[in-house]
Amino acid sequence: MNEPLLLLPGMMCDARLFAAQISEFSADYPVMIPALTGQSTFAALSKDILAHAPPRFALAGLSMGGIIAMEIVRQAPERVSRLALMDTNPLAERATRATERDAQIDRVRNNGLRLVMRDEMLPNYLADSSKNAHLLNLCMEMAEALGEDVFTQQSRALQQRPDQCDTLRGIDMPTLILCGEQDTVCPLERHVMMCDLIPGARLAVISGAGHLPVLEQSELTNKEIKLWLNT
Protein backbone atom coordinates (compact mmCIF):
# COMPACT_ATOMS: atom_id res chain seq x y z
CA MET A 1 0.00 0.00 0.00
CA ASN A 2 1.26 3.47 -0.88
CA GLU A 3 1.50 6.46 1.42
CA PRO A 4 -1.80 7.95 2.66
CA LEU A 5 -3.48 10.60 0.53
CA LEU A 6 -5.18 13.46 2.38
CA LEU A 7 -7.79 15.34 0.33
CA LEU A 8 -9.03 18.69 1.65
CA PRO A 9 -12.36 19.91 0.21
CA GLY A 10 -13.44 23.45 -0.58
CA MET A 11 -15.72 25.73 1.39
CA MET A 12 -19.02 24.10 2.37
CA CYS A 13 -18.02 20.82 0.75
CA ASP A 14 -17.47 17.38 2.25
CA ALA A 15 -16.06 14.05 1.07
CA ARG A 16 -18.65 13.86 -1.71
CA LEU A 17 -16.62 16.48 -3.58
CA PHE A 18 -13.94 13.84 -4.11
CA ALA A 19 -16.15 10.85 -4.93
CA ALA A 20 -14.41 10.26 -8.27
CA GLN A 21 -10.97 10.49 -6.67
CA ILE A 22 -11.94 8.13 -3.86
CA SER A 23 -13.18 5.64 -6.44
CA GLU A 24 -10.04 5.96 -8.55
CA PHE A 25 -7.32 5.92 -5.89
CA SER A 26 -8.61 4.20 -2.76
CA ALA A 27 -7.59 0.74 -3.99
CA ASP A 28 -3.94 1.82 -3.97
CA TYR A 29 -3.82 4.63 -1.39
CA PRO A 30 -5.38 5.05 2.05
CA VAL A 31 -7.55 8.08 1.24
CA MET A 32 -8.42 10.40 4.12
CA ILE A 33 -10.73 13.41 3.98
CA PRO A 34 -10.76 15.43 7.21
CA ALA A 35 -13.80 17.49 8.16
CA LEU A 36 -12.84 21.15 7.88
CA THR A 37 -14.98 22.25 10.82
CA GLY A 38 -14.71 23.33 14.43
CA GLN A 39 -12.19 26.16 14.08
CA SER A 40 -12.32 29.75 12.81
CA THR A 41 -8.67 30.09 11.75
CA PHE A 42 -6.71 27.99 9.29
CA ALA A 43 -3.77 27.83 11.71
CA ALA A 44 -5.93 26.08 14.32
CA LEU A 45 -7.68 23.90 11.77
CA SER A 46 -4.34 22.80 10.28
CA LYS A 47 -3.04 21.98 13.74
CA ASP A 48 -6.09 19.78 14.34
CA ILE A 49 -5.62 18.00 11.01
CA LEU A 50 -1.95 17.35 11.73
CA ALA A 51 -2.79 15.95 15.16
CA HIS A 52 -4.92 13.23 13.57
CA ALA A 53 -3.00 12.66 10.31
CA PRO A 54 -0.48 9.91 9.61
CA PRO A 55 3.19 10.72 10.22
CA ARG A 56 3.72 11.39 6.51
CA PHE A 57 1.24 11.78 3.67
CA ALA A 58 0.53 13.16 0.21
CA LEU A 59 -1.62 16.27 0.47
CA ALA A 60 -4.09 17.71 -2.04
CA GLY A 61 -6.50 20.57 -1.42
CA LEU A 62 -9.07 22.34 -3.56
CA SER A 63 -10.04 26.00 -3.11
CA MET A 64 -10.29 26.59 0.66
CA GLY A 65 -8.76 23.13 1.08
CA GLY A 66 -5.76 24.32 -0.91
CA ILE A 67 -5.36 27.30 1.41
CA ILE A 68 -5.37 24.94 4.38
CA ALA A 69 -2.87 22.68 2.59
CA MET A 70 -0.48 25.63 2.30
CA GLU A 71 -0.83 26.29 6.03
CA ILE A 72 -0.15 22.62 6.80
CA VAL A 73 3.03 22.82 4.73
CA ARG A 74 3.98 26.01 6.56
CA GLN A 75 3.52 24.32 9.94
CA ALA A 76 4.96 20.87 9.19
CA PRO A 77 6.68 20.57 5.80
CA GLU A 78 8.47 17.40 6.91
CA ARG A 79 5.11 15.61 7.21
CA VAL A 80 4.10 16.23 3.57
CA SER A 81 5.67 14.04 0.88
CA ARG A 82 4.03 15.76 -2.10
CA LEU A 83 1.57 18.61 -2.60
CA ALA A 84 -1.28 19.35 -5.00
CA LEU A 85 -2.92 22.78 -4.94
CA MET A 86 -6.11 22.91 -6.98
CA ASP A 87 -8.22 25.96 -7.86
CA THR A 88 -6.93 27.91 -4.90
CA ASN A 89 -5.38 31.21 -3.83
CA PRO A 90 -2.18 31.90 -1.81
CA LEU A 91 -3.00 35.56 -1.15
CA ALA A 92 -4.53 37.15 1.92
CA GLU A 93 -8.16 38.23 1.82
CA ARG A 94 -8.88 41.56 0.14
CA ALA A 95 -10.54 44.09 2.46
CA THR A 96 -13.52 44.45 0.13
CA ARG A 97 -14.08 40.69 0.05
CA ALA A 98 -13.78 40.48 3.83
CA THR A 99 -16.55 43.08 4.13
CA GLU A 100 -18.70 41.12 1.69
CA ARG A 101 -18.22 38.01 3.84
CA ASP A 102 -19.54 39.89 6.88
CA ALA A 103 -22.74 40.60 4.97
CA GLN A 104 -22.96 36.99 3.79
CA ILE A 105 -22.56 35.70 7.34
CA ASP A 106 -25.39 37.96 8.49
CA ARG A 107 -27.67 36.65 5.76
CA VAL A 108 -26.78 33.05 6.50
CA ARG A 109 -27.37 33.51 10.24
CA ASN A 110 -30.84 34.79 9.39
CA ASN A 111 -31.83 31.49 7.78
CA GLY A 112 -30.38 32.49 4.44
CA LEU A 113 -27.85 29.72 3.78
CA ARG A 114 -29.73 28.27 0.85
CA LEU A 115 -30.23 31.69 -0.74
CA VAL A 116 -26.60 32.72 -0.29
CA MET A 117 -25.41 29.47 -1.82
CA ARG A 118 -27.92 29.63 -4.69
CA ASP A 119 -27.53 33.30 -5.61
CA GLU A 120 -23.98 34.26 -4.57
CA MET A 121 -21.77 31.19 -4.59
CA LEU A 122 -22.98 28.38 -6.82
CA PRO A 123 -23.23 30.57 -9.98
CA ASN A 124 -19.43 30.96 -9.85
CA TYR A 125 -18.53 27.30 -9.49
CA LEU A 126 -18.95 25.58 -12.85
CA ALA A 127 -17.82 26.16 -16.40
CA ASP A 128 -21.27 25.32 -17.77
CA SER A 129 -23.94 25.38 -15.08
CA SER A 130 -26.73 24.86 -17.60
CA LYS A 131 -25.48 21.33 -18.31
CA ASN A 132 -24.54 20.41 -14.76
CA ALA A 133 -27.63 20.91 -12.61
CA HIS A 134 -26.86 17.65 -10.80
CA LEU A 135 -23.48 19.01 -9.69
CA LEU A 136 -25.07 22.22 -8.42
CA ASN A 137 -27.59 20.13 -6.52
CA LEU A 138 -24.74 18.15 -4.96
CA CYS A 139 -22.99 21.36 -3.90
CA MET A 140 -26.20 22.60 -2.29
CA GLU A 141 -26.70 19.29 -0.49
CA MET A 142 -23.16 19.42 0.92
CA ALA A 143 -23.60 23.02 2.08
CA GLU A 144 -26.92 22.34 3.77
CA ALA A 145 -25.52 19.27 5.48
CA LEU A 146 -22.70 21.34 6.97
CA GLY A 147 -24.98 24.20 8.00
CA GLU A 148 -24.75 27.83 9.00
CA ASP A 149 -22.27 27.40 11.87
CA VAL A 150 -19.69 25.85 9.55
CA PHE A 151 -20.35 28.59 6.97
CA THR A 152 -19.54 31.17 9.65
CA GLN A 153 -16.41 29.35 10.83
CA GLN A 154 -15.04 28.92 7.33
CA SER A 155 -15.87 32.49 6.33
CA ARG A 156 -14.05 33.86 9.39
CA ALA A 157 -11.03 31.70 8.60
CA LEU A 158 -10.96 32.97 5.02
CA GLN A 159 -11.18 36.57 6.21
CA GLN A 160 -8.15 36.13 8.45
CA ARG A 161 -5.97 34.00 6.22
CA PRO A 162 -2.35 35.12 5.74
CA ASP A 163 -0.42 35.52 2.51
CA GLN A 164 1.35 32.21 1.82
CA CYS A 165 3.69 33.28 -1.00
CA ASP A 166 6.77 32.87 1.23
CA THR A 167 5.58 29.37 2.12
CA LEU A 168 5.34 28.51 -1.57
CA ARG A 169 8.87 29.77 -2.23
CA GLY A 170 10.22 27.36 0.37
CA ILE A 171 8.47 24.23 -0.90
CA ASP A 172 10.82 21.36 -1.73
CA MET A 173 8.60 18.44 -2.77
CA PRO A 174 6.82 17.23 -5.93
CA THR A 175 4.07 19.80 -6.46
CA LEU A 176 1.10 19.90 -8.81
CA ILE A 177 -0.73 23.16 -9.48
CA LEU A 178 -4.08 22.32 -11.07
CA CYS A 179 -6.76 24.68 -12.32
CA GLY A 180 -9.97 24.54 -14.28
CA GLU A 181 -9.43 26.53 -17.46
CA GLN A 182 -12.60 28.56 -16.85
CA ASP A 183 -12.23 29.06 -13.10
CA THR A 184 -13.39 32.61 -12.29
CA VAL A 185 -13.11 32.24 -8.50
CA CYS A 186 -9.38 31.42 -8.58
CA PRO A 187 -8.34 32.26 -12.14
CA LEU A 188 -5.59 30.68 -14.19
CA GLU A 189 -3.14 33.58 -13.78
CA ARG A 190 -3.12 33.00 -10.02
CA HIS A 191 -2.03 29.42 -10.63
CA VAL A 192 0.69 30.47 -13.05
CA MET A 193 1.98 32.74 -10.28
CA MET A 194 1.97 29.87 -7.76
CA CYS A 195 3.77 27.62 -10.21
CA ASP A 196 6.43 30.28 -10.71
CA LEU A 197 6.92 30.59 -6.95
CA ILE A 198 7.43 26.86 -6.29
CA PRO A 199 10.67 25.36 -7.63
CA GLY A 200 9.92 22.51 -10.02
CA ALA A 201 6.14 22.72 -9.75
CA ARG A 202 4.02 21.45 -12.65
CA LEU A 203 0.96 23.29 -13.93
CA ALA A 204 -2.06 21.36 -15.23
CA VAL A 205 -4.98 23.23 -16.80
CA ILE A 206 -8.21 21.24 -17.10
CA SER A 207 -10.26 22.15 -20.16
CA GLY A 208 -14.04 22.24 -19.85
CA ALA A 209 -13.88 22.93 -16.11
CA GLY A 210 -14.42 25.90 -13.83
CA HIS A 211 -13.75 25.98 -10.10
CA LEU A 212 -14.52 22.29 -9.46
CA PRO A 213 -12.61 20.17 -11.98
CA VAL A 214 -12.66 17.20 -9.59
CA LEU A 215 -16.41 17.06 -10.34
CA GLU A 216 -16.71 18.64 -13.77
CA GLN A 217 -13.89 16.77 -15.49
CA SER A 218 -13.05 13.98 -13.09
CA GLU A 219 -11.26 11.72 -15.59
CA LEU A 220 -8.92 14.47 -16.79
CA THR A 221 -8.30 15.57 -13.22
CA ASN A 222 -7.60 12.03 -12.04
CA LYS A 223 -5.09 11.58 -14.84
CA GLU A 224 -3.14 14.60 -13.58
CA ILE A 225 -3.39 13.46 -9.96
CA LYS A 226 -2.09 10.03 -10.94
CA LEU A 227 0.93 11.59 -12.68
CA TRP A 228 1.58 13.63 -9.53
CA LEU A 229 1.31 10.63 -7.22
CA ASN A 230 3.78 8.71 -9.40
CA THR A 231 6.32 11.54 -9.60
Secondary structure, DSSP 8 states (H G I E B T S, - for coil): ----EEEE--TT--GGGGHHHHHHHTTTS-EE-----S-SSHHHHHHHHHHHS-SSEEEEEETHHHHHHHHHHHH-GGGEEEEEEES---S---HHHHHHHHHHHHHIIIIIHHHHIIIIIGGGT-S-GGG-HHHHHHHHHHHHHHHHHHHHHHHHHHHH----HHHHHT--S-EEEEEETT-SSS-HHHHHHHHHHSTT-EEEEETT-SS-HHHHTHHHHHHHHHHHHT-
